[in-house]
Amino acid sequence: MLSRTLMILLRITRQLWVRVVVIAFLALLSALLAPLVAPVVPEPLAERLGQDAVMPVLTILASGMLAVTTFSLNVMVSAYRAASAQATPRAYRVLLDDTTTQTVLATFVGAFIYSLTAIILFRSGIYGAYGPAASVTVFGFTVVVVALIILAILRWIEHLSKLGSMDHTLDSIDARTRSALSARAVRPALGGCPMRDPADVPAGASPVPADRSGYVQFIDMGRIQESMAAEDATAYVATPPGRFVVKGWPLAHVTALDPEAARGLASCFTLGSTRTFEQDARFGLVVFSEIGARALSPGVNDPGTSVDVVHRVQKLLWESGAPERRDDEICYPDVHVPEVTTADLVSDAFGDLARDGADSALVSSSLLRALGELSAHHDAQLSRAAEGMAGHLRELAAGALKEDAALREALGRTRLSPSP
């Protein structure tokens, strides 16, 4: 389980500016290494790769990378806006974490800053203080930067063919959702003790009020466990990841702690303006459901995308079904967390599609077929939840069946699948 510090570091590494700084730092690194490299550089090589050989390359990079970066940013913004419009605004935040796009843009921006910084250092005479051999160091780093640019351009050309497409958007959401569901399958209560009923909190427990309003994005289970073990106390989390809370609302309740010490535990909860995937297993399914429902709107009218969403969600739920319980899944015995039930996952995944696709023969038959196959899963909770959702879909489609003979026939042919 990630700690809050590691989670913040992982978020920082996904930022574009981090990659830019790493590449741009090469210009300063060359200045730092110049005194060490200059004494060992042969004089003929220093004369061949002097300032006259390096400056034209740096000038080309400084002017060319600025234009390439501007063009690439325009393409990225247009593609992300298109994906947000045809899928869901929540997909935009997933695409922002696309590592390929960020690495390519960081290479272009970093190369521009590197070349501009190197030119300034040359013109200011800093490199000249170490003699002609210092240019060899700059030339070596410039070759590395040029190689990075070539690789980035090749990756960018291949990536542009799918950037912003529905398939790319769905694949990106699929990967993030799969990771969250896998973590939930192994530790359904974030590694703590599952709490079946959130009302099961001992009387007299001190609340942990939220210091701001927002979505619960991350809970540092390790820190809470350490605090509870040190004081021989017990924590009962009231707001699992994905829940929205207002300032002052209790995030958790703790026993054997005074109210002042309990308020200090609020720092173990990371709150933000949006939901994230780190610990929120339901968020990805909600995004999938929004995409499928949006595809059925009159303005889009794309039931094929809804069917694709049904199949993707079916695969995710089937492959992330609850495994056999293990003794090591409870890593934080003094922290009780509401468990994300399989019924919640099925409702998030298929609830909106069942409502909006009840009058579509294609979508309803696909939904019933998927739910029928999920009802044959070895996980009894998933099987019951799928059967319940199938019954709900049939009730929603009852009105449409009276007027649509094709829909009646399609649903009549669809039955719950037997166990494999």
Secondary structure, DSSP 8 states (H G I E B T S, - for coil): ---HHHHHHHHHHTSHHHHHHHHHHHHHHHHHHHHHHGGGS-HHHHHHTSHHHHHHHHHHHHHHHHHHHHHHHHHHHHHHHHHHHHT-HHHHHHHHT-HHHHHHHHHHHHHHHHHHHHHHHHHTTTGGGG-TTHHHHHHHHHHHHHHHHHHHHHHHHHHHTTTT-HHHHHHHHHHHHHHHHHHHHH-TTTTEEEES-TT---TT-EEEE-SS-EEEEEE-HHHHHHHHHHHT-EEEESS-TT-EE-TTSEEEEEESS-HHHHHGGGGGEEEESS--SSS-TTHHHHHHHHHHHHHTSTTT--HHHHHHHHHHHHHHHHHT------GGG--EEEEEEE---HHHHHHHHHHHHHHHTTT-HHHHHHHHHHHHHHTTSS-HHHHHHHHHHHHHHHHHHHHHHHH-HHHHHHHHH-------
